[in-house]
Amino acid sequence: MQLLRQYATLPERFSTPLQSRPFQAPLLIALNEPLAIALGLSPEWLKSPAGMSLLSHGLRPDGLPSVAMAYAGHQFGHFVPSLGDGRAMLVGELQDLHGQVWDLHLKGSGPTPFSRRGDGHAALGPVLREYIVSEAMAALGIPTTRALAALATGENVLRETLVPGGVIARIATSHIRVGTFQYFAARGDLEALHILIDHMIERVYPELATSPNRALALLETVVRRQARLVAQWMLVGFIHGVMNTDNMSIAGETIDFGPCAFLDAYDPGQVFSFIDQNGRYAYGQQPDMALWNLGRLAEALLPCIDPDTDSAVKMATEALTGFDDIFGEAYLAGWRQKLGLATEQKSDTTLISRLLTLMHRSEADFTLTFRELCNVAQTGKALSFLNIFKDQAPATVWLQDWQHRLAPETISAEERALAMKAVNPRIIPRNHHIEAVITAAVAGNYAPFHRLREALSHPFDDADDGLDQPPAQHEQVRNTFCGT
């Protein structure tokens, strides 16, 4: 195994070296063996004492230190100039079998100079939540950090009560965030901003290497990636829950699965995160919040875009203006796919919005609605679909209009149903299943966790496992927590 140290060799103000502290009795709960093999890692070695030391507390085989990355961030709109990896570490970079380089990052590994008043550790529950949801996102085809391993530390951490501790080892294209650029911009460190731009282009966006304005090209590229990413979130009912600028990846991947959740009943104002009391990061707010975050990235990059502030602002504003069109195109294209529309008509937006309005009024389950629509496309039988709605009369009218819209298209019913089932998952990480898995795991039973993660690795396949059903009223999860 070759473990690189690319980010750690940037100037010392970018990160802080860490001393690894072993845990008392780390236990490997889950190892993502296919991912490990793709990264050129031996699963057997990772299970060995040396591998466990790497995965649990970042002890590199070469003895060189892991580092805590420095970054700032707007947290719920309020700027904090120094946050950093307070309970995480960048162990190093891995080169996969195709030559691509990935970060290996641990979360819950212990205190760092950025921990502030935190203990630097993670509870087992949030570790399992991140493992489940990040791997589910990958299976859904959405850019995301990946879970390499989940471990119990054998030690307790104090939250409201004493709970088992855990560590997640995760993989990402990069862990550099909007907040990383803000960290140096707040200090007026123009040299560091240029180093960071060059590092991101070399690592993630080599196609931008010859751009005449590298800072502007980077901003434009991140705008495109984030616009498409948030559209993908919306199309599966995902709510990130804490879209602070320190949780927004420059690589355009979903990162930091704290109080995240998926919609059950469709509601654009839905919030699960207990700390989001004002609904800043509600489901329907996510495009606006992504653009707001990108505005903060643009501000940080202004002196690198052009030394003349007015010119820099003009160019950055033009880059940001493209967000709405990029998001809109990806969002509308995704909805057409979900509804099985093989062609485009201007009236499609009305058809889509009418369905969402009906779903909202009926508190219809987001995932189940579209999966049942796949079955209508395949069989022509609509009863199960209509039974989702409290008022079936307007749903029947909408269904007739949808079928009328499909009539002129030449695609067969079977082809349409297959295409719809390829984008409308049968199963998502439902909140009540995640909570049940965590409850069992805290009590020492990991079987439900393994069953759920296996099912979620094939989200579009038909199966009779009961994991696709919405929660009963007593099972509904009202709040999720970040775990710090």
Secondary structure, 3 states (H helix, E strand, C coil): CCEECCHHHCCHHHEEECCCCCCCCCEEEEECHHHHHHCCCCHHHHHCHHHHHHHHHCCCCCCCCCEEECCCEEECCEEECCCCCCCEEEEEEEECCCCCEEEEEEECECCCCCCCCCCCEEEHHHHHHHHHHHHHHHHCCCCECEEEEEEEEEEEEECCCEEEEEEEEEEECCCCEHHHHHHHHHCCCHHHHHHHHHHHHHHCCHHHCCCCCHHHHHHHHHHHHHHHHHHHHHHCCEECCCCCHHHCECCCCECCCCCCEECCECCCCCCCECCCCCCCCCHHHHHHHHHHHHHHHHHHHHHHHCCCHHHHHHHHHHHHHHHHHHHHHHHHHHHHHHCCCCCCCCCHHHHHHHHHHHHHHHCCEHHHHHHHHHHHHHHCCCHHHHCCCCCHHHHHHHHHHHHHHHCCCCCCHHHHHHHHHCCCCCCCCCHHHHHHHHHHHHCCCCHHHHHHHHHHCCCCCCCCCCCCCCCCHHHCCCCECCCC
